[in-house]
Amino acid sequence: MNILYVSKVCSQKKFNELFELCIVKPQQQAQKFHYLLVSGFAAHEDIQLTVMSDLPISHVHTKRIWWYGSSEIENKMIFKYLPHLNVPVIGNVVAFFAAFFATAKWCLANRKNIKYIICDVLNLTISVAAKAAGKLFDVKAVAIVTDIPSFMQEYKNEKRRGFTLLFTGVYTLLCSYILRRYDAYVILTEQMNRLVNPRGKPNIVIEGMVDLKMLGQPNLLEKKYREKVVIYAGALYEKYGVKKLIEAFVKVAANDARLWLFGSGELEREIKQYKKKDDRIEFFGVISNRAVIEEEIKAILLVNPRPSSEEFTQYSFPSKNMEYMVSGTPLLTTKLPGMPEEYYDYVYLFEDESVEGMAKTLDRILKLPKEELHAKGLAAKEFVLREKNNLIQAKRIIDMIMGNCTKQKNFC
């Protein structure tokens, strides 16, 4: 099978170059999710994978205006980077036509082969172009849906004005309209499937995935920090429960407890004020994902305080939870509606999401023996590596596509 994967994902080498170049760092979680998936596809011998990528940068990240199209091969994956004009609107037009013709060229080159286009639908410009070109050649398009556009933008809209707010609204409406017109879906929760796939087209729920290479990354009790380091790494927004987490931690009595925060967002300035009041709190900003994982392995507890009552939590499964679990350090999380019950035995849960309830839960867990915490984390790591690694999840998607090809000849 030939797969054209349409996204902003880059090779590890290219992404590291961009990360060093950019003043505002490109999003690491999206890169990690899609890189794990494409490397999972490429690991299967019967898959010929081409990644068509629009660089994951804008005028916010760097002042550089133009990148020529290029290509490279990394671990059996062919990366084809579209020419990139770093100018709003005009750059989207350039990306659309570049993606359209690159997809058409790929379809012609593989006209005698079984082939599918897999699109990261949140990257609207290039996914629409690829889908349109594929339709001309009767090539089926599969949507990868990692978030719902309307919910994804919601927490940012309050600070947007004028043209930016209008552009965001148009983007959201177009995404939602086109989202329902794919031939099959890869989604993260059952609730998400009901929303984006009302016609019941072929689909599969994968929640997320972990890097199989983490099997060789030890998590040793003797290498942990002497202090009880609790880590949150991700978007620093009140809507994601981060402020409530900080307020709960302040109420924790243990002098040797530490709360380390990594990431960026609207709460950065407020976090620095909390740090002045409680010197157990540390803020590290944005660092490389590899460096974050190293810190997660040495911590005693990892936390995701995302409120389970928010509607958007039905339609997402935080990739951060998967990263936390595969680190081997135990995860304390809210009981998110999109999280299947099979995860419950491998994580600690906030049963009460008030500040007082979260403080009591933190206090109780931090009093547990380190050996017990360590065993919980290692059990979670073993579970996700066995059931949710990137090779297994990629194979499930392949099986879904080929299974429907067998059942429905018009799907081939």
C-alpha positions, 0 to 999 in steps of 0.5 A: 500500500502507498500512503501520502501523509499530509501534515506539518510534520517534519523529520526529526532533523528538520524540526530540530533545525526549526526549533533552534531557528525560531524565536517562538518555538513551533508546537512540539506535541503536534510534531510528536504525535504525527511523527510517531504515527508516520514512523509507525507506518514506515516500520511496516514492510508493505507500506510505502510512505511519503510525507507531504509537509508544509513547514510548521512555522508562521510569521509568529515564529520567525521573520524569514519569508521564504523557504524553497521546496525540498525533500529528504529521507529519514528512516524509510520515510520520504519527506517532501517539503512544500515551498513555504511563503511566510506571509499571511493569506498569500502564503496559504494560497501558495501552499494550496496550489503547491500541495494540490500539484504535489498530490496530483503528481504523487497520484500519477506516479502511483496510478497502478498501486493501491494508495490512500491519502491520510490528512491531518485535517487541522492543517486546513490549507494543504489537507483540502488541496490534497483531498481535492487532487485525490478526488480527481484520481479517485483516491480515498482520503482518510482524516486524522482528527486530533481535536475539534476546531471549534473547541481548539480555538475557543480558549484563544478567541477572547484575546483576538480582535478584528481580522484575526478573529474573523480569520479564525472564525472562517477557519473553524467553519471551513474545517467543520464543513470539510471534516465531515466529507472524508472517506474514513476517520482516525479519531481519539474518542468515541464522542469525537466520532459521533460529532465528526462522523455522523454518517457512520463512515469507516473509523477507528478510535486510537486515543493516542500512542507512545514511542516504542523506543521508550522500551529502552529508556529506564526509569530508576528509583535511585535516579529520582530527585531527592525532593518530591518533584511534581511536573505539569508540562503543557499549555498554561491556560486556566481553562486547562486547570493549571491555575487550579493545580497551582492553587491546590499545590500551595495548600500542600503542607510538605516542605520537600514537595516541588511543582515544576511547570513547563510550557507557555500560555496566558498564565505565564505572568501569573505563575511568576507571581505565585513563585514569589509567594511559594518558592517550591514552585518553579517555571521553566518555560518552553524547552525541547520535548526530549529535555522535558521527558528527561525531567519527567523520568526523574520526577515523583509524580506527573499531573494533568489537571484538565477539568472533566466538566468542560465540554471539549474534554469529551472530544480529546485525549491529551497526548500528554497523558500518553507521554506521562504514562510511557515515562514510567513516572505515575500520572495523576489526572482528572477522570476525563470523559474521553478516557476509556476505563481500561486506563483507570488501573494504571493512573491516579485520579482526582475524584474531587476537582475543587481546589481543596479536593485536588490539594487533598489528593496531592497531599495523600499521594505525596505521602505514599511510599516512593516504592509504591509510586514507582511501581504504579508508574512502571505498570502504566509504562508496561501497559501503554508500550504493550497496547498503545505503541506507535507500531500497533496503532499504525497497524490498526489504522492499516487494518481498518483501511484494508478491511474496508477495502475488502468489504467495499470495493469502492473504498479501494 
